[in-house]
Amino acid sequence: MPHYRIKPADLKAHYFDVTLSIDKPDANGQTVWLPVWIPGSYLVREFARNLIEISASCKGKPVALTKLDKHSWQAEPVKGKLEISYRVYAWDLSVRGAYLDESRGFFNGTSTFLAVKGQEHQPCTVELLAPAGVQWHVATSLPVDGARAGEFGLYKAGDYDELIDHPVEMGNFSDIRFKACGVPHEVVIAGRHRTDMKRLKRDLKKICEYQIKLFGEPAPFERYVFMSMVTGDGYGGLEHRASTALMVSRDDLPLAHETAVKAGYRQYLGLCSHEYFHTWNVKRIKPAAYAPYDLYSENYTRLLWAFEGITSYYDDLTLVRTGLITEQEYFDLLAQTLTGVERGAGRKRQNLEEASLDAWVKYYRQDENSPNVIVSYYTKGALAALCLDLTIRQHSKGKKSLDDVMRALWQRFGKDFYSNKGGKGVGEAEWEQIASEVAGVDLKAFFDLALRSTEALPVASLLAQVGVATQLRVTAGGTDKGGWKDITAPGNSIGARLTGEAGGVKLTHVLDGGAAQQAGLAAGDVLIALNGLRITAGNLDTALGSYVAGTEVEIHAFRRDELHVRQLTVQVAGQDTWGLRAAQDADAAAIAARKAWLEG
């Protein structure tokens, strides 16, 4: 049985020291290896680059260790227990790697625990050691094996896959506990904050109980841990089988004197809802390509739209179904998603299956041209889930919904995934077959449109069936993320995404067919003047709006340190901003359908 001992060894230099003990090493020479990626974040990250020292010994004597490739090592044959000691540099302030300083420690197993080749399916133990000179506590969903929950000591895992699926937070953090459907939950907030913990506890309890009941009790874990790191501008999350690691902006957390759900807190609750939903959808209901994970290289599937997109649909839907946000607030969030997809020309080039398959090389490696060539399987996937849900409800006259599809997937694939070693994942075609079976109607035409074409989704017509009015309007600026507006003001557009820059306006992305591209401007150019007058991020829209569409203007811009002069033809801004609200003329049937949809 492999045994790991990990200690925050040097807080100032950011080093964890790890010792791996192997009782019965391979007689031909034991190989150990470190994953190149972490499940849930589809990019090869080469965690072995942070392993800076490594050595082996047996009975106190050195053992030769040969590096085989970028992430694996082989020890010479020994008789007896093999010990491998190594040091990990931990300075990745994210949810994906490892971090250590004088205020806190955090790590994922994929960054810190070498796998023992040939013994990956064996149980293992982990001893978490406290750093010298400080009084820290521990938060992790790893099952205890002698340690007291929340303290340093001995923990255990059923195999390597489980070992790396329980991140560890350590330090002097704030924490609260509650039970959802009888199951213990812990909420950990690390970093400086003034959070209203009672309110957070109350709101998260609603989210957790709703989702547990959606799939059916009991919950698929014995306890669950939310781990949030607070920074000035943080945002992000990563799912695990019984916990989630989150990043949150300090200003997004609720304060004691606040009563309304501010936009930042609503976003944080949506993030918590998203990662918690993943407990079922992707951690247990998995694509066949992830059952099991191949941590040596990329794992390809065309189903990320279902695992990330559907989860993105349910994250905000959960908030309105639990009463944490109003119906109109939900419509505003949905309008933001619609607007984000509408503003990307990539939706006309890449379909959802392609977006899923290309996640490794396109979505997680975005550049200045990405808006022109990719579509997000998160956002468009969420819209496809919305359309699928409303389509099923329409064809079944309200008797079935996407909820029923998710429950069917849970019963067939997810419920017993970990209790049955070698659990089965969902095949590339099975997901659609099950949806059609549950809906009682052949959904092939819908899936061909939504997943395998770049045609627009029938969002407006489907929402109309449930009494939701839609609006698609012109927005000159691009700062308007969506929401119903009674006055539609036309404007002009430069056809680019931009940011303020000292002395001008920097183009971050130049959109296909836009005025900037046709004028020969490129991403990275800094615009400084329009027709001889200085421009800034604050006055560019006004300056463009003072000209009639079709007018040619002179643009001065710096490309690197070279001044360029371009002739730009002013264009009318496109209709790219959505608004949603309850239709004022909806009939009783549509209102009832809307209520059934939003109340679940």
C-alpha positions in Angstrom: 0.0 0.0 0.0 1.6 3.3 -1.0 2.0 5.8 1.8 2.5 9.6 1.3 3.8 12.0 3.8 3.5 15.7 2.9 4.7 18.7 4.9 4.8 22.5 4.2 8.6 22.6 4.6 9.5 26.1 3.7 6.7 28.7 3.7 8.9 31.5 2.5 10.4 29.6 -0.4 7.0 27.9 -1.1 8.1 24.3 -0.9 6.2 21.2 0.1 8.3 18.1 0.9 6.8 14.8 0.1 7.9 11.2 0.9 6.3 8.3 -0.9 6.8 4.9 0.7 6.2 1.8 -1.4 6.1 -1.5 0.6 6.3 -3.8 -2.4 8.0 -2.1 -5.3 8.2 -3.6 -8.8 11.0 -6.2 -8.7 12.2 -5.0 -12.1 12.5 -1.4 -10.9 9.6 0.7 -9.7 8.3 3.5 -12.0 6.5 6.6 -10.5 4.8 9.3 -12.5 3.0 12.6 -12.1 -0.2 13.6 -14.1 0.2 16.1 -16.9 -3.3 17.6 -16.4 -6.0 17.8 -13.7 -9.5 16.5 -14.4 -12.0 19.4 -15.0 -9.4 21.7 -16.5 -8.7 20.6 -20.1 -5.1 21.7 -20.7 -1.8 19.9 -20.4 -0.2 21.8 -17.6 3.0 19.7 -17.0 2.9 19.6 -13.2 6.2 17.9 -13.1 7.9 21.2 -13.9 7.4 22.1 -10.3 9.1 19.0 -8.9 12.6 20.4 -8.2 14.4 17.7 -6.2 13.9 13.9 -6.2 15.8 11.0 -4.7 15.2 7.4 -3.7 16.4 5.1 -0.9 15.9 1.7 0.5 16.8 0.7 4.1 18.6 4.0 4.4 20.8 3.6 1.4 20.6 5.6 -1.8 18.9 4.1 -4.8 19.6 5.2 -8.4 16.7 7.0 -10.0 16.4 7.5 -13.7 14.2 10.0 -15.4 12.3 8.4 -18.2 10.5 11.3 -19.7 9.0 14.7 -18.7 6.9 13.2 -15.8 8.1 9.8 -14.8 11.1 8.2 -13.1 12.3 4.6 -12.5 14.2 3.4 -9.5 16.7 0.6 -9.8 15.5 -2.8 -8.4 15.5 -3.2 -4.6 14.5 -5.7 -2.0 12.5 -4.0 0.7 10.6 -0.8 1.1 11.4 1.9 -1.4 11.2 5.5 -0.3 11.1 8.4 -2.8 11.5 11.9 -1.5 10.9 15.0 -3.5 10.3 18.7 -3.2 7.4 20.6 -4.9 7.5 24.3 -5.7 4.0 25.6 -4.8 3.3 29.2 -6.1 0.2 28.7 -8.3 -2.5 30.9 -6.9 -5.3 29.1 -8.7 -7.7 26.2 -8.1 -5.6 23.8 -10.3 -2.2 23.5 -8.7 -0.4 24.0 -5.4 0.3 27.1 -3.3 2.2 27.8 -0.1 3.2 30.9 1.8 3.1 32.1 5.4 -0.7 32.6 5.3 -1.9 29.4 3.8 -1.2 26.2 2.0 -3.2 24.5 -0.7 -2.6 21.6 -3.1 -4.3 19.2 -5.5 -3.0 15.7 -5.6 -2.2 15.9 -9.3 0.5 18.5 -8.4 2.0 16.7 -5.5 1.4 13.0 -5.3 3.5 10.7 -7.6 1.5 7.7 -8.8 3.1 4.2 -8.4 2.9 2.5 -11.7 1.1 -0.8 -11.5 -0.4 0.1 -8.0 -2.7 2.9 -9.1 -5.8 0.8 -8.0 -4.5 0.0 -4.6 -5.6 1.8 -1.4 -3.2 4.4 -0.1 -2.7 6.5 3.0 -1.6 10.2 3.4 0.0 11.8 6.4 -0.5 15.5 6.5 2.2 17.1 8.6 1.9 20.6 10.2 4.4 23.3 9.3 6.8 24.3 12.1 6.1 27.3 14.2 2.5 28.0 13.2 -0.9 26.8 14.3 -2.9 25.8 11.2 -5.9 23.7 10.6 -6.9 21.5 7.7 -9.9 21.3 5.3 -10.3 18.4 3.0 -12.9 15.8 2.0 -10.3 13.0 2.2 -11.6 10.3 4.5 -9.8 10.3 7.8 -7.7 7.3 8.9 -6.8 8.2 12.5 -6.7 12.0 12.1 -9.4 14.1 13.5 -11.4 15.9 10.9 -10.0 19.4 10.4 -6.6 18.5 11.9 -3.3 17.3 10.6 -2.7 13.5 10.7 -3.5 10.4 8.8 -6.0 10.2 5.9 -6.8 7.5 3.3 -8.0 7.0 -0.2 -9.3 3.9 -2.0 -7.0 4.3 -5.0 -4.9 6.9 -6.8 -8.0 8.3 -8.6 -9.6 9.1 -5.3 -6.4 10.4 -3.8 -6.1 13.2 -6.4 -9.8 14.1 -6.2 -9.7 15.6 -2.7 -7.7 18.9 -2.6 -6.4 20.1 0.8 -6.6 23.6 2.3 -4.5 24.4 5.3 -4.1 27.6 7.4 -6.2 29.8 9.7 -9.4 30.1 7.7 -13.0 30.8 8.6 -15.4 27.9 8.4 -19.0 27.1 9.0 -20.9 23.8 8.9 -24.4 22.8 8.1 -26.3 19.7 7.1 -28.1 19.4 3.7 -30.6 16.5 3.5 -28.8 15.1 6.6 -25.3 15.2 5.1 -22.5 17.3 6.7 -21.2 20.2 4.7 -18.3 22.6 5.5 -17.7 26.0 4.0 -14.1 27.3 4.2 -13.1 30.9 3.4 -9.3 31.6 3.3 -7.8 35.1 3.0 -8.9 38.4 4.4 -12.7 39.0 4.3 -15.7 40.2 6.3 -18.2 37.7 5.0 -21.6 37.3 6.6 -21.1 33.6 7.2 -24.6 33.0 8.5 -26.1 34.3 5.3 -23.7 32.3 3.2 -24.5 29.2 5.2 -28.2 29.7 4.7 -28.0 30.3 1.0 -25.6 27.4 0.2 -27.8 25.1 2.2 -30.7 25.9 -0.1 -28.6 25.2 -3.2 -27.3 21.9 -1.8 -30.7 20.6 -0.7 -32.3 21.5 -4.0 -29.7 19.7 -6.1 -29.6 16.6 -3.8 -33.4 16.3 -4.2 -33.2 16.9 -7.9 -31.2 13.8 -8.5 -32.7 11.9 -5.5 -31.6 11.3 -2.0 -29.3 10.2 -0.6 -26.4 12.4 -1.6 -23.5 10.6 -3.2 -21.0 11.6 -0.5 -20.6 11.3 3.2 -19.6 15.0 3.6 -18.8 17.9 1.3 -16.4 20.8 1.5 -16.6 24.2 -0.2 -13.1 25.8 -0.2 -12.8 29.4 -1.3 -9.7 31.5 -1.5 -10.4 35.3 -1.3 -8.4 37.7 -3.4 -8.9 41.2 -4.7 -10.2 40.1 -8.1 -10.4 36.3 -8.0 -12.9 34.1 -9.8 -12.9 30.4 -10.8 -13.7 26.9 -9.6 -12.8 23.3 -10.0 -15.0 20.4 -9.2 -14.1 17.3 -7.2 -16.1 14.2 -6.1 -16.8 15.6 -2.6 -15.5 19.1 -2.6 -14.8 22.1 -4.7 -11.9 24.6 -4.8 -13.0 28.2 -5.6 -11.5 31.6 -6.1 -13.6 34.7 -5.2 -13.2 38.4 -5.2 -13.4 39.9 -1.7 -16.1 42.4 -2.8 -18.3 39.6 -4.1 -18.9 38.1 -0.7 -21.9 39.2 1.3 -21.5 41.7 4.2 -23.6 41.7 7.4 -25.3 45.0 6.5 -26.3 43.9 3.0 -29.8 42.6 2.3 -30.0 42.5 -1.5 -28.2 39.9 -3.6 -25.6 42.1 -5.2 -24.3 41.1 -8.7 -21.0 39.8 -7.4 -22.6 37.6 -4.7 -25.1 36.3 -7.3 -22.1 35.3 -9.4 -20.4 33.6 -6.5 -23.6 31.7 -5.6 -23.8 30.7 -9.3 -20.3 29.4 -9.2 -20.9 27.4 -6.0 -24.1 26.0 -7.7 -22.1 25.1 -10.8 -19.3 23.2 -9.1 -21.8 21.4 -6.7 -23.9 20.2 -9.7 -20.7 18.7 -11.1 -20.8 16.3 -8.2 -23.3 14.4 -10.2 -22.7 15.6 -13.8 -19.1 14.8 -14.7 -17.7 13.4 -11.4 -20.1 10.4 -11.5 -22.1 10.7 -14.8 -19.0 10.8 -17.0 -18.1 10.7 -20.7 -16.8 7.2 -21.6 -13.5 8.9 -22.5 -13.1 9.8 -18.8 -13.9 6.4 -17.4 -11.1 6.1 -16.4 -9.1 9.3 -16.9 -5.9 8.9 -18.8 -3.6 11.4 -17.0 -0.7 10.9 -19.3 -2.2 12.9 -22.2 -5.3 14.7 -23.5 -8.7 12.9 -23.2 -11.0 13.7 -26.1 -14.8 13.8 -26.0 -17.6 15.5 -28.0 -19.7 15.6 -24.9 -18.3 18.6 -23.0 -21.3 20.6 -24.1 -23.5 18.2 -22.0 -21.2 18.1 -18.9 -20.2 21.8 -18.8 -23.0 23.4 -20.8 -25.9 21.6 -18.9 -24.1 22.3 -15.6 -23.9 26.0 -16.7 -27.7 25.9 -17.4 -28.5 24.5 -14.0 -26.2 26.7 -12.0 -28.4 29.9 -12.3 -31.6 27.9 -12.7 -31.0 26.5 -9.3 -30.8 30.1 -7.9 -34.2 31.0 -9.2 -35.8 27.7 -8.2 -34.5 28.1 -4.6 -35.7 31.7 -4.4 -32.2 33.2 -4.1 -32.8 35.4 -7.1 -36.0 36.7 -8.7 -37.5 35.6 -12.0 -36.4 38.9 -13.7 -32.9 38.5 -12.3 -32.7 35.1 -13.8 -33.9 36.5 -17.2 -31.1 39.1 -17.0 -28.5 36.4 -16.4 -29.9 34.4 -19.3 -29.8 37.6 -21.5 -26.1 38.0 -20.6 -25.4 34.5 -21.8 -27.3 35.1 -25.0 -25.5 38.3 -25.6 -22.1 36.7 -25.0 -22.7 34.1 -27.6 -24.2 36.6 -30.0 -21.1 38.8 -29.9 -18.8 36.0 -31.0 -18.4 35.3 -34.7 -17.0 31.9 -33.8 -20.5 30.7 -33.3 -20.8 30.7 -37.1 -17.6 28.7 -37.6 -17.5 26.1 -34.8 -20.4 23.8 -33.6 -20.8 22.5 -30.1 -19.3 19.0 -30.8 -16.3 20.6 -32.4 -15.9 23.0 -29.4 -16.0 20.1 -27.0 -13.4 18.1 -29.0 -11.1 21.1 -29.5 -11.2 22.3 -25.8 -7.5 21.2 -25.3 -6.1 23.2 -28.2 -8.6 26.1 -28.7 -10.8 26.9 -25.7 -8.0 26.6 -23.1 -5.5 28.3 -25.4 -7.3 31.4 -26.5 -5.6 34.2 -28.3 -6.5 37.5 -30.0 -8.4 35.6 -32.8 -10.4 33.3 -30.6 -13.7 35.2 -30.7 -13.7 34.8 -34.5 -13.1 31.0 -34.6 -14.5 29.4 -31.4 -17.7 29.1 -29.5 -17.9 28.3 -25.7 -19.3 24.9 -24.8 -20.1 26.5 -21.5 -22.3 29.4 -22.8 -23.7 28.0 -26.0 -23.9 24.7 -24.3 -26.1 26.3 -21.6 -28.3 27.7 -24.3 -28.6 24.3 -26.0 -29.6 22.8 -22.6 -32.2 25.5 -22.2 -33.6 24.8 -25.7 -33.5 21.0 -25.0 -35.4 21.5 -21.7 -38.1 23.6 -23.3 -38.3 21.3 -26.3 -38.9 18.2 -24.1 -41.5 20.1 -22.1 -43.2 21.2 -25.3 -43.4 17.8 -26.9 -44.4 16.0 -23.7 -47.0 18.7 -22.8 -45.1 19.4 -19.6 -44.9 15.8 -18.4 -41.2 15.5 -19.0 -38.2 17.8 -18.9 -34.4 17.9 -18.8 -34.7 17.1 -15.1 -35.9 13.6 -16.0 -33.1 13.1 -18.5 -30.5 14.0 -15.8 -32.2 11.6 -13.3 -32.2 8.8 -15.9 -28.5 9.4 -16.5 -27.8 9.3 -12.8 -29.6 6.0 -12.3 -27.9 4.3 -15.2 -24.4 5.7 -15.0 -23.7 7.9 -12.0 -25.3 6.4 -8.9 -23.0 3.4 -8.6 -20.0 4.7 -10.5 -17.6 4.6 -7.6 -19.1 1.8 -5.7 -18.7 -0.4 -8.8 -15.0 -0.4 -9.7 -14.6 0.3 -13.3 -17.8 2.3 -13.5 -19.2 2.9 -17.0 -19.2 6.2 -18.7 -21.7 7.6 -21.2 -20.8 6.8 -24.9 -20.7 9.5 -27.5 -24.1 8.6 -28.9 -25.7 7.3 -25.8 -26.5 10.6 -24.3 -28.8 11.6 -27.2 -30.4 8.2 -27.3 -31.3 8.4 -23.6 -32.7 11.9 -23.9 -35.0 10.8 -26.8 -36.1 7.8 -24.8 -36.9 9.8 -21.7 -38.6 12.5 -23.7 -40.7 10.0 -25.7 -39.8 11.7 -29.0 -37.0 11.4 -31.5 -34.7 14.4 -30.8 -32.3 13.7 -33.6 -33.3 16.8 -35.6 -32.8 18.9 -32.5 -29.4 17.5 -31.8 -28.3 17.8 -35.4 -29.2 21.5 -35.2 -27.9 22.3 -31.8 -24.7 20.2 -31.7 -23.6 19.5 -35.3 -24.5 22.8 -37.0 -23.7 26.4 -36.6 -27.3 27.5 -37.1 -28.9 29.8 -34.5 -30.6 28.0 -31.7 -34.5 28.5 -31.6 -34.2 30.4 -28.3 -36.8 33.1 -29.0 -39.5 30.8 -30.3 -39.1 28.4 -27.4 -39.1 31.1 -24.8 -42.3 32.5 -26.3 -44.0 29.2 -25.6 -43.4 29.7 -21.9 -44.4 33.4 -21.9 -41.0 35.0 -22.1 -40.6 38.0 -24.4 -37.2 38.5 -26.1 -35.5 41.5 -27.5 -32.4 41.8 -29.7 -31.2 45.3 -30.0 -28.2 47.4 -31.2 -25.6 48.3 -28.6 -22.9 50.7 -29.7 -20.6 50.2 -26.8 -20.3 46.6 -25.8 -20.3 47.3 -22.1 -24.0 46.5 -22.0 -24.1 42.8 -21.1 -27.8 42.4 -21.7 -31.1 43.1 -20.1 -34.4 44.6 -21.2 -34.3 48.2 -22.4 -37.4 50.1 -23.4 -35.4 52.4 -25.7 -33.2 51.1 -28.4 -30.5 53.5 -29.3 -28.6 52.8 -32.6 -24.9 53.5 -32.6 -21.7 52.8 -34.6 -19.1 50.2 -34.0 -15.4 49.8 -34.7 -15.8 46.0 -34.8 -13.3 45.2 -32.1 -12.9 44.5 -28.4 -10.8 47.1 -26.6 -9.3 48.2 -23.3 -8.1 51.5 -22.0 -4.4 52.1 -22.5 -2.2 55.0 -21.4 -2.5 57.5 -24.2 -5.2 55.7 -26.1 -7.3 52.6 -26.7 -5.8 49.2 -27.2 -7.5 46.6 -29.5 -7.5 43.2 -27.7 -9.5 41.4 -30.4 -10.4 42.5 -33.9 -13.6 40.9 -35.1 -14.1 39.4 -38.6 -15.7 41.8 -41.0 -15.6 44.7 -38.7 -14.5 48.3 -39.5 -11.2 47.8 -37.7 -10.3 44.7 -39.6 -11.2 46.2 -43.0 -9.1 49.3 -42.1 -6.1 47.1 -41.6 -6.0 47.4 -37.8 -4.9 44.4 -35.7 -5.0 43.2 -32.1 -2.4 45.0 -30.0 -2.7 48.2 -31.9 -3.2 51.3 -29.7 -5.5 53.9 -31.2 -4.6 57.5 -30.3 -6.6 59.8 -32.6 -9.7 59.9 -34.8 -9.7 62.6 -37.5 -6.9 64.4 -35.6 -8.6 64.3 -32.2 -7.4 62.3 -29.3 -9.5 59.3 -28.4 -9.8 57.3 -25.2 -11.8 54.3 -24.0 -14.2 56.8 -22.5 -14.9 58.9 -25.7 -14.5 56.5 -28.6 -18.2 55.5 -28.8 -19.2 59.2 -28.8 -16.6 60.1 -31.4 -17.7 57.3 -33.7 -21.4 58.1 -33.1 -20.9 61.7 -34.4 -20.4 60.3 -37.9 -23.0 58.9 -40.3 -22.4 55.2 -41.1 -20.4 54.9 -44.2 -18.2 58.0 -43.4 -14.5 57.5 -43.8 -12.4 58.7 -40.9 -8.7 58.8 -40.3 -7.3 56.7 -37.5 -3.8 57.2 -36.0 -2.5 54.1 -34.2 0.7 52.7 -32.7 1.7 49.1 -33.7 4.5 48.4 -31.3 6.6 51.6 -31.5 5.6 52.4 -35.1 2.9 55.0 -35.9 0.3 53.9 -38.6 -2.4 56.0 -40.3 -5.5 54.1 -41.5 -8.7 55.0 -43.2 -11.7 53.5 -41.4 -15.2 53.4 -42.7 -17.7 53.8 -39.9 -20.1 50.9 -39.5 -23.5 50.7 -37.8 -23.3 48.5 -34.7 -24.9 45.1 -35.1 -27.9 43.8 -33.1 -26.0 41.8 -30.5 -27.6 42.5 -27.2 -30.5 40.5 -25.8 -33.1 41.4 -23.3 -35.7 39.0 -21.7 -38.8 39.6 -19.5 -42.1 38.0 -18.8 -44.4 38.6 -21.7 -47.1 41.0 -20.7 -49.6 39.4 -23.1 -48.9 35.7 -22.3 -51.9 33.4 -22.0 -52.7 31.2 -19.0 -51.1 28.1 -20.6 -47.8 29.9 -21.2 -47.8 31.4 -17.7 -48.4 27.9 -16.2 -45.6 26.5 -18.4 -43.2 29.2 -17.3 -44.0 28.6 -13.7 -43.4 24.8 -14.1 -40.1 25.5 -15.8 -38.8 28.1 -13.3 -40.1 26.3 -10.2 -39.0 22.9 -11.2 
